[in-house]
Amino acid sequence: MKVLDAIQKRRSVRKYKEDPIPEESLLRVLEAARLAPSGKNFQPWKFIIVKDKELKEKLAQASAGQFFIAKAPIIIVGCGFPDHSYARMGRYMKSWAVDVTIALEHLILQAQEEGLGTCWIGSFEEEEVKAILNVPEDVKVLALTPLGYPDEVPRFRGRKSLDEIISYDRY
């Protein structure tokens, strides 16, 4: 699959089959995240692979009651290290959130290539997620995504036209 094809076909999946994910597919998905670029190549991330049913249910509760995520065979939790990231991105912020986002997007696109579904979960109570997974205080949770074979074909939700989101030479 070409990259643009994967981007065009990717959808947020909210219904998953219980079929297990082959270890080779999971490793390719994780390898895609590992290879992502980051500010000064600090790679300020860690991904928690959650397979335990009870933990997945607790994470779903901590994610605004989005219980569909617990039905996927795996939930991946993307964490970042603010104190170990490029500190002057744009000369005003630390890069960790952008770095983790890029890595998660690589993961999501490889998941699409593998025939797996994902759904970016940004609605969650960070302190609850950290408590459930024993995440250290100095580590931030950026997002979660279920990972599994889709049991639905989500509709295309549309995108703005290119003319609406770009300009040349000046804002």
N, C-alpha and C positions, 0 to 999 in steps of 0.2 A: 504494500500500500504506500502511496506517496504521502508525504506529510500533509499537504493541503487536503487530500482526500480524507485523511484521519480527522483533521480539524473540521471539515465540512460535515462529516458523519457523526461526530461526537455529540451526545446528548446527555443531559442529566437524568440518570436512571433512578427511579424510586420504587422499583419492584424487581426482586432478584430471585433466581432459582437457587435451590440449596446445593446444587452440584459443587463439589470441591474444585478448587483451582489447582491445576497441575503445578508442581513445584518449579518446573522449568519456566512456565509462564510467569509465575510470581517473581522468580529471580530476574527475568528480563525486565519486568515492570520496575523492580527496585533498582536494577542496574541503570535504567534510564534516568531515574532520580539522582543516582550517585554521580552521573556524568554531567549534570547540569552546571552551567557557569555560575559563579558567585563573585561578589566584590572582593578583589585582591585574592581570589581563589581560596578564601577562608573556609568555604563549605560549612557554614554555621548551622548544621541541621542534624536531626536524628528523627528517624521514622519508627514509630511503634506499630508493630503488626499484631493486631488483636484478633485472635481466633476463638477465645473462650466465650461461650454463650452467655454466661452470667455477666462478664465484663462488657460484652457488646450491649446487653440490655441496659446496664447502668449508664454506658456512654450515650445510648439513645435517649434515656431519661434526661441526662445532663445536656442534651442537644435539643432543648425546647420540645421534648417529647416526640422527636422525629423517629418513631419506632421502626420505620422501614429500614433504617440503616442496620439494625440488629439482625435483619433477615439475610443480609449478605454473608457469605462465608468468612469475610475478613473486613475489618475496619482498619484503615491506616490513619494514624494520627501524626501530623506533621508538626514537629517542634523546632524551635530556633534558639540560638544562643546570642542574645543581644551583646553580651560582654566579649564575645569572640567573633565579631563581625566587623566589616569595614565601617569605621566610625564617622566618615565624612562624605557620605554619598550626597551629591548635590551641595556639599559643604554645609548641610543642615540636619542630616539624619543618619542613623545607623542603617546598614543595608540588610539586616537579617530577615526582615519580613519580605522584602523583594526576593532575596536569595531563596528562601524556603518556598515562596510562591512559584518561582521558576522551576525548582526541582519537582514540586507537586504537579505542575503542568506537564513536565516531561513524563512523569509517571502516568498521568491521565491519558496522554497521547499514546504511550506504549500500551496501556490497557486497552485502548480502542483497537490498536493493531492486533492485540491478542484475542479480540472478540469479547472483552470484558467491559462491564459498565462501571461507572463512577458517578459521584454526585458531590460537588464541592459543598461542604457543610461549614458555614461560618457562624451559624447561630448555635452557640454553646456557652455554658458557664465554665470559664477557664479554670477557676479554682476547684470546681467539682471534678472536671476531667483530670486535673493534676492529682487530686486526691485518689481517684479511682485507679490511676496508673502509676502512682508513686513518682510523679515527675518532680524533679528538684525545683526549689523556689526560684533559682536564677535562670531557669529555662522557661520559655514562653511557648504556649500552644497556639499555633496559627490557624490550623484548619484540620478537618477530618474528612475522609471519604470512605464510603463503603466500596468494596471491590468484589465483583461477582458477575456471573453470567446474567444478562438482562432477561427478565420475564415479561417484558413489554417493549413496545417500540414507541418511545416518546415522540410527540409531535415536535416539529420545528417551530421554535418560538420567535423566529424573525430576528433580524439584525438591522441596525441603521445602515443606510447607504454609505458608500465610501465618501461621497460629497459632504455628508453630514459630519464626518469625523476627521477629515484631513484638511490641511491648507499647505500651500507651497510658499516657501521663503519667509513668510511672516504669519503671525497668528491670524 
